Amino acid sequence: MEEINEEEKYNMEKSNDYEETYDHIQPNYIETGGKKHRSNSESSSSSLEKEHNEGKFYEPKIDYPTHEDSSDSEEEGKNDEPEPNYTRKRTVEEKRVALSGYGIDIKVTDPQIKSGIIRKHVMYTVSGTDSVGGFHVQRRYKEFLALRKVLIIEWPGCCILQLPPKQAIGNLEPNFIESRRKLLEYFLKTLSKYNYLLISEEFQLFLRGPVNFHKQSIVSKSPNFIVIGNKYTKVFESYSAKTTNPEIELEIKQYLAYFQQGKGLLERLEKTCKISENSYNAIDQDTVTMIQGIKELSTFYISNPLDVPERNKEENPYGDLVIWCRNILLEVGGIVEVINRRADIEKYKSTLGMKIEGEKANIEKRKAGKKKIVQYFNKKSQEYYISRSENEINQLEETIRNIDVIINVSGTMILQDEIPEFKNKKLETLLTANEISIDILQKELTSIVKQLKELEKNI
């Protein structure tokens, strides 16, 4: 099939005949060896399992439509971005900043161990600046959990990345606290890049509200799909008009398998990086001990000990890769979770449809003169029960209509926003984390070589 060039594709998207639907192409998978192959369009769950067992890494592929106003906004955004500076190499610290260069100015700092009624806990300072102004609050881990819980309820179908799991043993150790602090900061910064979440009542209450956010009434609210659907129609106006179809649902299921496979690979990489991190620490300490031993031994042969200057110890480079793996695992977990929750909403919608059929059957019974036993005691008319069933049907149908809005918006966001963003940006951050590791390893090994040369010179 002849490929459409970028100009033709752009014209199609801008023409009046262009419909806001997804233009699917056949999925493809990537073998772990790096060779790309096309799969059959009639891929099934059994073929996915077969490909997984054969060591192939499955990846659906979709052509995503462009928003009606996206080209203009993208051009404006490009004009606002500063021209990249290629005249010098970025420092390690600049690269670290680039890893978190998104969202608003928000930081999680100054972890303090506090004594509670039963056990100790850690309080974190959350501070920063948004469009409203500055904020500075104290939050504990369970308040972050409460924020995520309420965002999932109030923004169903939106991807809310996961939080690091609870840990009962060792949760007050300095290394654990620092690792959690970084993950909590990543959680807030990632959420803050979505303006609809940032300005939401839930997020603003977390950033500026009183202590014990997890005890606020907003956290215990039950989902109201009619209210949420109306909100989505306004917030996601360009998305809500799009409708899902079996092909889109199949693609989402295929991506679910794709991310589940990727999660396993990330977990293995995290373990490898953690082993490397520990090995680096051991080698670093052993090198210090070895050089100190040589200096001490030199006094046995010469009157004056060898003069070897102290070397600058570099921060463990594998720590950045470990944090990168954990950050991405939280995002992958969030994407997998939102796809599964979307399926749960679909199931709930089906139960509402069954309730409607039940109410219609009740109306027919009332019209036929059949009564419930309770009617012989309360003396309410058949018309009363018919009217009540009709009102219930109207309420259920309105709920279903708004659930459809949520499902359509969610499908569009997953395929058009979350997956492209994840695949493009996360590869970029992985490369940056890898650059940091190379830079630090080079500095560390260079300093060791320098020390050994000093020893050789003195001998």
C-alpha positions as CSV (number, residue, x, y, z in Angstrom):
1,M,0.0,0.0,0.0
2,E,1.3,3.4,-0.9
3,E,2.4,5.5,2.0
4,I,0.8,9.0,2.5
5,N,3.3,11.7,2.9
6,E,3.1,14.3,5.7
7,E,1.6,17.1,3.4
8,E,-1.2,14.8,2.1
9,K,-1.9,13.6,5.6
10,Y,-2.1,17.2,6.9
11,N,-4.5,18.2,4.1
12,M,-6.7,15.2,4.8
13,E,-6.9,16.2,8.5
14,K,-7.8,19.8,7.6
15,S,-10.4,19.0,4.9
16,N,-14.1,19.2,5.7
17,D,-14.6,15.6,4.8
18,Y,-12.2,14.5,7.5
19,E,-14.0,12.6,10.3
20,E,-12.8,12.6,13.9
21,T,-12.1,8.9,14.0
22,Y,-9.0,6.8,14.5
23,D,-7.2,5.7,11.3
24,H,-5.9,2.3,12.2
25,I,-3.2,0.4,10.5
26,Q,-2.1,-3.2,11.1
27,P,-0.3,-3.8,14.4
28,N,3.3,-4.7,14.4
29,Y,5.6,-6.4,16.9
30,I,9.2,-6.0,17.6
31,E,11.5,-8.9,18.3
32,T,13.9,-8.6,21.2
33,G,16.7,-9.0,18.7
34,G,15.7,-5.7,17.1
35,K,14.2,-6.9,13.8
36,K,10.8,-5.4,13.0
37,H,8.0,-7.4,11.4
38,R,4.4,-6.8,10.5
39,S,1.8,-9.0,12.1
40,N,-1.5,-10.0,10.6
41,S,-4.4,-7.6,11.1
42,E,-6.5,-10.4,12.4
43,S,-4.4,-10.8,15.6
44,S,-6.0,-12.6,18.4
45,S,-5.3,-13.1,22.1
46,S,-3.9,-16.6,21.3
47,S,-1.5,-15.2,18.8
48,L,-0.4,-12.6,21.3
49,E,0.3,-15.3,23.8
50,K,2.2,-17.3,21.2
51,E,4.3,-14.3,20.2
52,H,5.1,-13.6,23.9
53,N,6.2,-17.2,24.4
54,E,8.5,-17.0,21.4
55,G,10.3,-14.0,22.9
56,K,8.7,-11.4,20.6
57,F,7.8,-8.0,22.0
58,Y,4.3,-7.1,20.7
59,E,3.6,-3.4,19.9
60,P,0.3,-2.2,18.4
61,K,0.7,0.7,16.0
62,I,-1.9,3.4,15.3
63,D,-2.0,6.6,13.2
64,Y,-3.4,9.2,15.5
65,P,-5.5,12.1,14.3
66,T,-4.5,15.6,14.9
67,H,-6.7,18.0,16.8
68,E,-8.4,20.7,14.7
69,D,-6.3,23.4,16.3
70,S,-3.2,21.3,17.2
71,S,-1.0,22.5,14.3
72,D,-1.4,26.1,15.3
73,S,-0.8,25.5,19.0
74,E,2.2,23.3,18.2
75,E,3.8,26.0,16.1
76,E,3.2,28.6,18.8
77,G,4.8,26.3,21.3
78,K,7.8,25.7,19.1
79,N,8.2,29.5,18.7
80,D,8.2,30.0,22.4
81,E,10.9,27.3,23.1
82,P,14.4,28.6,23.3
83,E,16.8,27.4,20.6
84,P,18.9,24.5,21.9
85,N,22.5,25.3,22.7
86,Y,24.9,22.9,21.0
87,T,28.0,24.9,21.8
88,R,28.8,23.0,25.0
89,K,28.1,19.8,26.7
90,R,25.5,19.8,29.5
91,T,26.7,19.1,33.0
92,V,25.5,16.2,35.0
93,E,23.4,18.5,37.2
94,E,21.8,20.1,34.1
95,K,21.0,16.6,32.8
96,R,19.4,15.7,36.1
97,V,17.3,18.9,36.0
98,A,16.2,17.9,32.4
99,L,14.9,14.6,33.8
100,S,12.3,16.5,35.8
101,G,11.8,19.5,33.5
102,Y,8.1,19.4,33.3
103,G,5.0,20.4,35.2
104,I,5.0,23.4,37.6
105,D,7.6,24.5,40.1
106,I,6.7,21.9,42.8
107,K,9.1,20.2,45.2
108,V,8.9,17.6,48.0
109,T,11.6,18.4,50.5
110,D,12.7,18.3,54.1
111,P,11.4,14.9,55.3
112,Q,11.0,14.8,59.0
113,I,10.3,11.8,61.2
114,K,7.4,12.6,63.6
115,S,6.0,10.6,66.5
116,G,2.4,9.5,66.3
117,I,0.0,8.0,68.8
118,I,1.0,4.5,67.8
119,R,4.0,4.7,65.5
120,K,6.3,7.1,63.9
121,H,5.7,8.6,60.4
122,V,7.5,10.9,57.9
123,M,6.2,14.4,57.1
124,Y,7.3,16.0,53.8
125,T,7.2,19.6,52.8
126,V,5.3,20.3,49.6
127,S,6.1,23.7,48.2
128,G,6.1,25.5,44.9
129,T,4.2,28.0,42.7
130,D,1.3,27.7,40.3
131,S,-0.9,30.2,38.5
132,V,-2.7,31.0,41.8
133,G,0.5,31.8,43.7
134,G,2.8,30.1,46.1
135,F,2.0,27.1,48.4
136,H,3.7,25.5,51.3
137,V,2.2,22.6,53.2
138,Q,3.2,19.5,55.3
139,R,1.9,16.2,54.0
140,R,2.5,12.6,55.0
141,Y,2.5,9.5,52.7
142,K,-1.2,8.6,53.4
143,E,-2.2,12.0,52.3
144,F,-0.6,11.4,48.9
145,L,-2.5,8.1,48.8
146,A,-5.7,10.0,49.5
147,L,-5.0,12.5,46.7
148,R,-4.6,9.7,44.2
149,K,-7.7,8.0,45.4
150,V,-9.9,11.0,45.0
151,L,-8.4,11.9,41.6
152,I,-9.2,8.4,40.3
153,I,-12.8,8.8,41.5
154,E,-13.3,12.3,40.1
155,W,-11.3,11.8,36.9
156,P,-12.1,8.2,35.8
157,G,-10.4,7.2,32.6
158,C,-7.5,9.7,33.2
159,C,-4.1,8.2,33.8
160,I,-3.0,8.8,37.4
161,L,0.4,7.2,37.9
162,Q,0.8,4.9,40.8
163,L,2.5,5.7,44.1
164,P,5.4,3.7,45.6
165,P,4.0,0.9,47.8
166,K,3.8,0.9,51.5
167,Q,6.7,-0.6,53.5
168,A,6.3,-1.6,57.1
169,I,10.0,-2.5,57.8
170,G,12.8,-0.1,57.1
171,N,10.4,2.8,56.2
172,L,12.3,5.2,58.5
173,E,15.8,4.4,57.1
174,P,17.4,7.5,55.4
175,N,18.0,5.8,52.1
176,F,14.3,4.6,51.9
177,I,13.0,8.1,52.9
178,E,15.1,9.8,50.2
179,S,14.0,7.3,47.6
180,R,10.4,7.8,48.5
181,R,10.8,11.6,48.6
182,K,12.0,11.5,44.9
183,L,9.1,9.3,43.9
184,L,6.5,11.5,45.6
185,E,8.0,14.6,43.9
186,Y,7.8,12.8,40.6
187,F,4.2,11.9,41.3
188,L,3.2,15.5,41.9
189,K,5.2,17.0,39.0
190,T,3.8,14.5,36.6
191,L,0.2,15.2,37.7
192,S,0.8,19.0,37.5
193,K,1.6,19.0,33.8
194,Y,-2.2,18.2,33.3
195,N,-3.8,21.6,33.8
196,Y,-7.3,20.1,34.4
197,L,-5.9,18.1,37.3
198,L,-3.8,21.0,38.6
199,I,-6.7,23.4,38.9
200,S,-9.1,20.8,40.2
201,E,-10.6,21.3,43.6
202,E,-9.0,18.0,44.8
203,F,-5.4,19.0,43.8
204,Q,-5.8,22.6,45.1
205,L,-7.0,21.4,48.4
206,F,-4.0,19.1,48.7
207,L,-1.6,22.0,47.8
208,R,-3.3,24.6,50.0
209,G,-5.7,22.9,52.4
210,P,-5.5,22.1,56.1
211,V,-3.6,19.3,57.6
212,N,-4.9,15.7,57.4
213,F,-6.0,15.9,53.8
214,H,-6.9,12.2,54.0
215,K,-9.7,13.0,56.5
216,Q,-11.4,15.7,54.4
217,S,-14.9,15.0,53.2
218,I,-13.9,15.4,49.5
219,V,-11.8,12.2,49.8
220,S,-14.8,10.0,50.8
221,K,-17.1,11.1,48.0
222,S,-18.8,8.4,45.8
223,P,-18.5,8.8,42.0
224,N,-21.4,10.6,40.3
225,F,-21.1,9.7,36.7
226,I,-23.7,12.3,35.6
227,V,-21.7,15.1,37.2
228,I,-18.4,13.7,35.9
229,G,-19.8,13.3,32.4
230,N,-21.0,16.9,32.3
231,K,-17.6,18.0,33.5
232,Y,-15.9,16.0,30.9
233,T,-18.1,17.4,28.1
234,K,-16.7,20.9,29.1
235,V,-13.1,20.1,30.0
236,F,-12.5,17.6,27.1
237,E,-14.8,19.3,24.5
238,S,-12.6,18.1,21.5
239,Y,-12.5,14.5,22.8
240,S,-16.1,14.0,24.0
241,A,-17.5,14.1,20.4
242,K,-15.4,11.1,19.4
243,T,-16.9,7.7,19.7
244,T,-15.3,4.3,20.4
245,N,-15.7,1.2,18.2
246,P,-14.7,-2.5,18.3
247,E,-11.4,-1.8,16.5
248,I,-10.4,0.9,19.0
249,E,-11.3,-1.4,21.9
250,L,-9.2,-4.1,20.4
251,E,-6.2,-1.8,20.1
252,I,-6.5,-0.8,23.7
253,K,-6.6,-4.4,24.8
254,Q,-3.5,-5.1,22.7
255,Y,-1.7,-2.1,24.3
256,L,-2.6,-3.6,27.7
257,A,-0.6,-6.7,26.8
258,Y,2.1,-4.5,25.4
259,F,2.5,-2.5,28.7
260,Q,2.3,-5.7,30.8
261,Q,5.2,-7.1,28.9
262,G,7.1,-3.9,29.3
263,K,6.4,-3.8,33.0
264,G,8.2,-7.2,33.4
265,L,11.2,-5.9,31.4
266,L,11.4,-2.8,33.6
267,E,11.3,-4.8,36.8
268,R,14.2,-6.9,35.6
269,L,16.2,-3.8,34.6
270,E,15.5,-2.2,38.0
271,K,16.9,-5.3,39.8
272,T,20.0,-5.3,37.6
273,C,20.6,-1.6,38.2
274,K,20.1,-2.1,42.0
275,I,22.8,-4.9,41.9
276,S,25.1,-2.6,39.9
277,E,24.4,0.2,42.4
278,N,25.5,-2.0,45.3
279,S,28.5,-3.3,43.4
280,Y,29.6,0.2,42.6
281,N,29.5,1.2,46.3
282,A,31.6,-1.9,47.1
283,I,34.2,-1.2,44.4
284,D,34.4,2.4,45.5
285,Q,35.0,1.5,49.1
286,D,37.4,-1.3,48.2
287,T,39.5,1.1,46.0
288,V,39.8,3.5,48.9
289,T,40.8,0.7,51.2
290,M,43.4,-0.6,48.7
291,I,45.1,2.7,48.1
292,Q,45.2,3.4,51.9
293,G,46.7,0.0,52.4
294,I,49.4,0.7,49.8
295,K,50.2,4.1,51.5
296,E,50.6,2.3,54.8
297,L,52.7,-0.5,53.4
298,S,55.0,2.0,51.8
299,T,56.4,3.0,55.2
300,F,57.8,-0.5,55.5
301,Y,60.1,0.2,52.5
302,I,60.7,3.9,52.7
303,S,61.0,6.4,55.6
304,N,58.3,8.7,54.3
305,P,54.8,7.4,53.3
306,L,53.6,7.9,49.8
307,D,51.8,11.1,49.2
308,V,48.6,10.4,47.3
309,P,46.0,13.1,47.1
310,E,42.4,12.3,48.0
311,R,40.2,11.8,45.0
312,N,36.8,13.3,44.5
313,K,34.2,10.6,45.1
314,E,31.3,10.8,42.6
315,E,27.7,10.0,43.3
316,N,26.7,6.5,42.5
317,P,25.6,6.7,38.8
318,Y,23.3,3.7,39.0
319,G,21.1,5.5,41.4
320,D,19.7,7.7,38.6
321,L,18.9,4.5,36.5
322,V,17.2,2.9,39.6
323,I,15.0,6.0,40.1
324,W,14.3,6.2,36.4
325,C,13.1,2.5,36.4
326,R,10.9,3.1,39.5
327,N,9.4,6.3,38.0
328,I,8.5,4.6,34.7
329,L,7.2,1.5,36.6
330,L,4.7,3.8,38.4
331,E,3.6,5.3,35.1
332,V,3.3,1.9,33.4
333,G,1.3,0.8,36.4
334,G,-1.0,3.8,36.1
335,I,-1.6,3.2,32.4
336,V,-2.4,-0.5,33.0
337,E,-4.7,0.5,35.8
338,V,-6.6,3.1,33.8
339,I,-7.2,0.6,31.0
340,N,-8.5,-2.0,33.5
341,R,-10.7,0.6,35.3
342,R,-12.1,1.7,32.0
343,A,-13.1,-1.9,31.4
344,D,-14.8,-2.0,34.9
345,I,-16.8,1.1,33.9
346,E,-17.9,-0.7,30.8
347,K,-19.1,-3.6,32.9
348,Y,-20.9,-1.2,35.3
349,K,-22.7,0.3,32.3
350,S,-23.9,-3.2,31.3
351,T,-25.4,-3.7,34.7
352,L,-27.3,-0.4,34.3
353,G,-28.7,-1.6,31.0
354,M,-30.0,-4.7,32.8
355,K,-31.6,-2.6,35.4
356,I,-33.4,-0.6,32.7
357,E,-34.8,-3.8,31.2
358,G,-35.9,-4.8,34.7
359,E,-37.8,-1.5,35.2
360,K,-39.4,-1.8,31.8
361,A,-40.6,-5.3,32.8
362,N,-42.1,-3.8,36.0
363,I,-44.0,-1.2,34.1
364,E,-45.5,-3.9,31.9
365,K,-46.6,-5.8,35.0
366,R,-48.2,-2.8,36.5
367,K,-50.1,-2.0,33.3
368,A,-51.3,-5.6,33.3
369,G,-52.7,-5.1,36.8
370,K,-50.2,-7.1,38.7
371,K,-49.3,-5.8,42.2
372,K,-46.5,-6.2,44.7
373,I,-47.4,-7.6,48.1
374,V,-46.4,-4.3,49.7
375,Q,-49.1,-2.5,47.6
376,Y,-51.8,-4.3,49.6
377,F,-50.5,-2.5,52.7
378,N,-49.5,1.0,51.6
379,K,-52.4,1.5,49.2
380,K,-50.3,3.3,46.6
381,S,-51.7,3.2,43.0
382,Q,-50.3,1.4,40.0
383,E,-49.7,4.8,38.4
384,Y,-47.3,5.7,41.3
385,Y,-45.2,2.6,40.7
386,I,-45.2,3.1,36.9
387,S,-44.1,6.7,37.3
388,R,-41.4,5.7,39.7
389,S,-40.0,3.1,37.3
390,E,-40.1,5.6,34.5
391,N,-38.1,8.1,36.6
392,E,-35.6,5.4,37.4
393,I,-35.2,4.5,33.7
394,N,-34.6,8.2,32.8
395,Q,-32.0,8.5,35.6
396,L,-30.3,5.2,34.4
397,E,-30.3,6.3,30.8
398,E,-28.7,9.7,31.6
399,T,-26.0,7.9,33.7
400,I,-25.3,5.6,30.7
401,R,-25.0,8.6,28.3
402,N,-22.5,10.2,30.6
403,I,-20.6,7.0,31.1
404,D,-20.3,6.9,27.3
405,V,-18.7,10.3,27.4
406,I,-16.2,9.1,29.9
407,I,-15.4,6.0,27.9
408,N,-15.0,8.0,24.7
409,V,-12.8,10.6,26.3
410,S,-10.7,8.0,28.1
411,G,-10.1,6.0,24.9
412,T,-9.0,9.1,23.0
413,M,-6.7,10.2,25.8
414,I,-5.1,6.7,26.1
415,L,-4.5,6.3,22.3
416,Q,-3.8,9.9,21.3
417,D,-2.1,11.4,24.4
418,E,-0.8,8.9,27.0
419,I,0.8,6.3,24.7
420,P,2.6,8.7,22.3
421,E,3.8,10.8,25.2
422,F,5.0,7.8,27.1
423,K,6.9,6.2,24.2
424,N,8.6,9.4,23.1
425,K,9.4,11.2,26.3
426,K,10.4,8.1,28.3
427,L,12.9,7.0,25.7
428,E,14.4,10.5,25.9
429,T,14.7,10.4,29.7
430,L,16.2,7.0,29.5
431,L,18.9,8.3,27.2
432,T,19.5,11.2,29.5
433,A,19.8,8.9,32.6
434,N,22.2,6.8,30.6
435,E,24.3,9.9,29.7
436,I,24.5,10.8,33.4
437,S,25.7,7.3,34.3
438,I,28.4,7.4,31.6
439,D,29.6,10.9,32.7
440,I,29.9,9.9,36.4
441,L,31.5,6.5,35.6
442,Q,34.1,8.3,33.4
443,K,34.9,10.8,36.2
444,E,35.1,8.1,38.8
445,L,37.4,5.8,36.8
446,T,39.5,8.8,35.8
447,S,40.0,9.8,39.4
448,I,41.0,6.2,40.3
449,V,43.5,6.1,37.5
450,K,44.9,9.5,38.5
451,Q,45.5,8.2,42.1
452,L,47.2,5.1,40.8
453,K,49.5,7.1,38.6
454,E,50.4,9.3,41.6
455,L,51.4,6.2,43.4
456,E,53.5,5.0,40.5
457,K,55.2,8.4,40.3
458,N,56.1,8.5,44.0
459,I,57.4,4.9,43.9
